[in-house]
Amino acid sequence: MLAAVGQFEVAAGLLIVALTGAAMLATFVLPRGRSVPQVIGATATKGVRVIVVAIARRMTDYERRDAVLSAIGPLALLVQLVMFLLLFVLGYTVALLGYAPAFAGALRQAAASLFSIGLAHATGPGNDVLAVMAAATGAIAIALQIGYLPAIYQAFNRREALVTLMESRAGLPAWGPEVLARHQLIHTLDALRQLYRDWELWSADLAESHVSYPVLLFFRSPEPYYSWILALLAILDAGAMQLALNPSTAPSEARMCERMGFTALRRIADTLHLPYDPDPLPEDAITISYEEFTYAVETLQQVGYEIEREPAEAWPHFVGWRVNYGAVAEEIADRVLAPRAPWSGERKQLPEELERPRRPPHRAPGGKLSDEAKLRPPV
């Protein structure tokens, strides 16, 4: 009977179902950010992002704009599931064309079987085998999406733990020189060794989770001005400055953090199809000017941070570190619509005003402000 009725339609429909199933498995079960089957998820995220950014442009207040942009990640997950289900409906509709008198009848049969898990049946001729397959497909698709969500939110929670820590370590939004300044103010520069170690491990986890689940890149932090990419950039800038200014006393963990950090950023850039130079020269240009660098050094010296190299001598070493990650980090910050912090590049996708790090007042006995509150803002 199958050979006589709708053989081509059945084959074409089941091919659509098989390709959609492969894409769903690649997304939910064996995720690989750059694999071809994940194009469906990438398309869903891109479409949602375009619409949400268009809405966010109408907002004049950053907090409201951030609240709108925070919908990109969750909506992308929902649209992704809808796209999978619609493709399954299309596939089973095509497969049932040989049994139904018209396209509308095949569509009713496919939709009834898929969305009601086989409990409802459309009137008219059909094929019980295809109806059962459609019902099983719908149940499996929903189950995989449910199982996918815990992995997403566990990775999100792991990411945000250290990002939240950066408010007290690097200002809000995060800025690299502020990391060194704040540790100097409370005489805890020795704690930087553990901080770099934590961020090295954090970067490795980021590379694994956010390349596997690219939609996580667009999940924003719960609070405005927090950002995973700005936090990582601040740590890398702090490490680069310490290595450039204090080569003999900078902890070795800073080097390991730098290398893992730019490795993670490059893997994410590959996932987002962002171009970058895989082997930049130490003399290549960076977006930070020498004047901005010397201003940051003066800010550090203002709080008593001792340096081994003068700014002119340290500048080439700082550039040599930042060429490895600066341009990549700034492109990613623009793509994920991060707040515009110092040393984080422009926001071409959604122009933002430069936000200077906010420093909480730190009062000393007697009601006077301590030196921490007198730090100059970055240029």
C-alpha positions in Angstrom: 0.0 0.0 0.0 2.8 2.4 0.9 4.5 1.7 -2.4 1.3 2.6 -4.3 0.2 5.6 -2.3 2.2 8.7 -1.8 5.7 7.1 -1.7 7.4 10.3 -2.7 5.5 12.4 -0.2 6.2 10.0 2.6 9.9 10.0 1.8 10.1 13.7 1.5 8.2 14.3 4.7 10.2 11.8 6.8 13.4 13.4 5.4 12.2 16.8 6.9 11.4 15.0 10.2 14.8 13.3 10.2 16.8 16.5 9.5 14.8 18.4 12.1 15.4 15.6 14.6 19.1 15.7 14.0 19.1 19.5 14.5 17.2 19.0 17.8 19.6 16.3 19.0 22.6 18.5 18.1 21.0 21.4 20.1 19.7 19.5 23.2 21.7 16.3 23.5 25.1 16.7 21.7 25.5 20.4 21.5 28.3 21.9 19.4 28.1 25.6 18.8 29.5 25.6 15.3 27.8 22.5 14.0 25.5 22.9 11.0 22.4 21.4 12.7 22.5 24.2 15.2 21.6 26.7 12.5 18.0 26.5 13.6 18.8 27.7 17.1 21.1 30.4 15.8 18.4 31.6 13.4 15.9 31.8 16.3 18.3 33.8 18.4 19.2 36.1 15.6 15.5 36.8 14.8 14.6 37.4 18.4 17.6 39.7 18.9 16.7 41.9 15.9 13.1 42.4 17.1 14.1 43.0 20.8 16.8 45.5 19.9 14.4 47.4 17.7 12.1 47.7 20.7 15.0 48.6 23.0 16.0 51.5 20.8 12.8 53.2 21.8 13.8 53.3 25.4 15.7 56.3 26.7 16.5 55.0 30.2 19.2 52.3 30.4 17.5 50.3 33.1 14.4 49.9 31.0 16.4 49.2 27.9 18.3 46.5 29.9 15.0 45.0 31.0 13.9 44.7 27.4 17.2 43.2 26.3 17.0 40.6 29.0 14.2 38.9 27.1 16.4 37.9 24.2 17.8 34.7 25.8 14.5 33.3 27.2 12.5 34.2 24.1 15.1 32.6 21.9 14.7 29.3 23.7 10.9 29.5 23.3 11.1 30.4 19.6 13.7 27.7 19.0 11.2 25.1 20.4 8.4 26.5 18.3 10.5 26.3 15.2 11.4 22.6 15.8 7.7 21.8 16.4 6.6 23.6 13.3 9.2 21.8 11.2 8.0 18.5 12.6 4.4 19.5 11.7 5.5 20.4 8.2 7.4 17.1 7.8 4.4 14.9 8.9 2.0 17.0 6.8 4.1 16.3 3.7 4.3 12.6 4.6 0.5 12.5 5.0 -0.3 14.2 1.7 -0.6 10.8 0.0 -3.4 9.8 2.4 -5.3 13.0 2.8 -7.5 14.5 0.1 -5.9 18.0 0.5 -3.1 19.8 2.2 -5.5 21.1 4.9 -6.5 17.6 5.8 -2.9 16.4 6.1 -2.1 19.5 8.2 -5.0 18.8 10.6 -3.9 15.2 11.0 -0.3 16.0 11.6 -1.0 18.8 14.1 -3.6 16.8 16.0 -1.2 13.9 16.4 1.8 16.0 17.3 0.4 18.5 19.7 -2.2 16.3 21.4 0.4 13.4 21.7 -1.9 11.2 19.7 -5.0 11.7 21.9 -6.9 13.7 19.2 -7.5 12.6 15.6 -8.6 14.7 12.7 -11.5 13.4 10.6 -10.7 11.9 7.2 -8.3 9.3 5.9 -4.8 9.0 7.4 -2.0 6.6 8.3 -1.9 5.2 11.8 1.9 4.6 11.7 2.6 8.2 10.8 0.1 9.4 13.4 1.9 7.4 16.1 5.3 8.6 15.0 4.1 12.2 15.1 2.7 11.7 18.6 6.0 10.2 19.8 8.0 13.0 18.2 5.9 15.7 20.0 6.4 14.0 23.3 10.2 13.6 22.8 10.6 17.2 21.6 8.9 18.6 24.7 10.8 16.2 27.0 14.2 17.2 25.5 13.4 20.9 25.9 12.5 20.3 29.5 15.7 18.4 30.1 17.7 21.1 28.3 16.6 24.0 30.6 18.4 22.8 33.8 21.7 22.5 31.9 21.2 26.1 30.6 20.4 27.6 34.0 23.1 25.7 35.9 25.7 27.1 33.5 24.1 30.6 33.9 24.3 30.4 37.6 27.9 29.3 37.6 28.7 32.2 35.3 27.0 34.8 37.4 28.6 33.9 40.7 31.9 35.5 39.9 30.3 38.2 37.8 28.4 39.4 40.9 31.7 39.4 42.9 33.1 42.0 40.5 31.0 44.8 41.8 33.2 45.1 44.9 36.4 44.2 43.0 36.2 46.3 39.8 33.4 48.8 40.1 30.1 48.8 38.2 30.4 48.5 35.3 33.7 46.6 35.7 36.9 48.3 34.7 40.3 46.6 34.8 42.5 49.2 36.6 39.9 49.4 39.3 40.6 45.8 40.2 44.2 46.7 41.1 43.2 50.0 42.8 40.7 48.5 45.1 43.0 45.7 46.2 45.7 48.2 46.9 43.3 50.4 48.9 42.6 47.6 51.4 46.1 46.1 51.2 45.1 42.8 49.7 47.2 42.6 46.5 48.1 39.1 47.6 44.5 38.0 47.1 44.9 38.6 43.4 46.7 35.3 43.0 43.5 33.4 44.0 41.3 35.8 42.0 43.3 35.0 38.8 43.1 31.3 39.5 39.3 31.5 40.0 38.9 33.4 36.7 41.1 31.0 34.8 38.8 28.1 35.8 35.8 30.3 35.2 37.0 31.0 31.6 37.5 27.3 30.9 33.9 26.7 32.1 32.7 29.6 30.0 34.4 28.3 26.9 32.8 24.8 27.4 29.3 25.9 28.3 28.7 29.0 26.1 30.2 27.4 23.0 28.0 24.3 23.6 24.9 26.5 24.3 25.4 29.7 22.3 22.0 31.1 23.5 23.6 31.6 26.9 25.7 34.4 25.4 22.5 36.5 25.3 21.3 35.8 28.8 21.9 39.0 30.7 22.8 39.3 34.3 19.9 39.9 36.7 21.0 43.5 37.5 21.7 46.4 35.1 25.4 47.2 34.4 26.5 43.6 35.4 28.0 41.8 32.4 29.9 38.6 32.0 32.0 39.9 29.1 32.8 43.2 30.9 33.8 41.3 34.0 36.2 39.0 32.1 37.6 41.9 30.2 38.3 43.8 33.5 40.2 40.8 34.9 42.2 40.4 31.7 43.1 44.1 31.7 44.0 44.0 35.4 46.3 41.0 34.7 47.8 42.7 31.7 48.5 45.9 33.6 50.1 44.1 36.5 52.3 42.0 34.3 53.3 45.1 32.4 53.9 47.4 35.4 55.3 44.8 37.9 56.9 41.9 36.0 58.9 40.6 39.0 56.0 40.6 41.5 53.0 39.8 39.3 51.7 36.3 40.2 52.2 33.6 37.7 48.5 32.9 37.9 47.9 36.1 36.0 49.7 34.7 32.9 47.6 31.5 33.0 44.4 33.6 33.4 45.3 35.7 30.5 45.9 32.7 28.2 42.7 30.9 29.2 40.8 34.1 29.0 41.7 35.0 25.4 41.3 31.3 24.4 37.8 31.3 25.7 37.0 34.6 23.9 38.3 33.2 20.6 36.2 30.1 20.9 33.2 32.2 21.5 34.1 34.4 18.5 34.3 31.3 16.4 30.8 30.4 17.5 29.5 33.9 16.7 31.4 33.9 13.4 33.3 37.0 14.4 36.7 37.5 12.5 39.9 38.0 14.5 43.6 37.7 14.1 44.7 34.3 15.6 48.3 35.3 15.8 48.6 39.1 16.4 51.9 40.8 16.7 52.8 42.5 20.0 53.2 45.8 18.1 49.7 45.7 16.6 47.3 48.6 17.4 44.8 48.5 20.2 41.8 50.7 20.8 43.1 52.0 24.1 45.4 55.1 23.7 48.6 55.7 25.5 47.0 58.7 27.3 44.2 56.4 28.6 46.9 54.0 29.9 48.9 56.6 31.6 45.7 58.0 33.2 45.0 54.5 34.6 48.6 54.2 36.0 48.2 57.6 37.6 45.0 56.5 39.2 46.8 53.5 40.6 49.6 55.6 41.9 47.1 57.9 43.6 46.1 55.1 45.9 49.7 54.0 46.6 50.1 51.3 44.1 53.9 50.8 43.5 55.2 50.2 40.0 58.5 48.8 38.7 58.2 50.2 35.2 57.3 53.7 34.2 54.3 54.0 31.9 56.4 54.5 28.8 58.3 51.3 29.4 55.3 49.3 30.5 53.1 50.4 27.6 54.6 48.1 24.9 54.2 45.1 27.3 50.5 46.0 28.0 49.8 46.3 24.3 51.5 42.9 23.8 49.0 41.3 26.1 45.9 43.2 25.0 46.3 42.5 21.3 45.4 38.9 22.1 42.0 39.6 23.5 41.0 43.3 23.2 39.5 43.4 19.8 37.7 40.0 20.3 36.3 41.1 23.6 35.0 44.4 22.2 33.3 42.7 19.3 31.6 40.2 21.6 30.6 43.0 23.9 29.0 44.8 21.0 27.3 41.6 19.7 25.8 40.7 23.1 24.8 44.4 23.8 26.8 44.7 27.0 26.8 48.1 28.9 29.4 50.5 27.5 32.2 50.6 30.1 35.7 52.2 29.8 38.1 50.2 27.6 35.3 48.0 26.2 34.8 49.5 22.8 31.9 51.1 21.0 28.3 49.8 20.8 27.5 49.8 17.1 24.5 47.5 17.4 22.8 49.7 20.1 24.6 53.0 20.8 25.1 53.6 24.5 26.6 56.4 26.6 29.9 55.6 28.3 29.2 54.5 31.9 32.0 55.2 34.4 32.5 52.7 37.2 30.4 53.5 40.3 32.3 53.5 43.5 30.4 53.1 46.8 31.4 55.6 49.5 33.8 54.2 52.0 33.7 56.3 55.2 36.5 56.4 57.7 36.0 57.0 61.5 35.1 60.6 62.1 32.7 60.8 59.1 35.4 61.6 56.5 35.5 59.9 53.2 38.4 57.5 52.7 40.7 57.6 49.7 38.5 55.0 48.0 35.8 57.6 47.5 38.3 60.1 46.1 39.5 57.9 43.2 39.3 59.8 39.9 36.9 58.3 37.3 38.5 56.9 34.1 38.6 59.0 31.1 
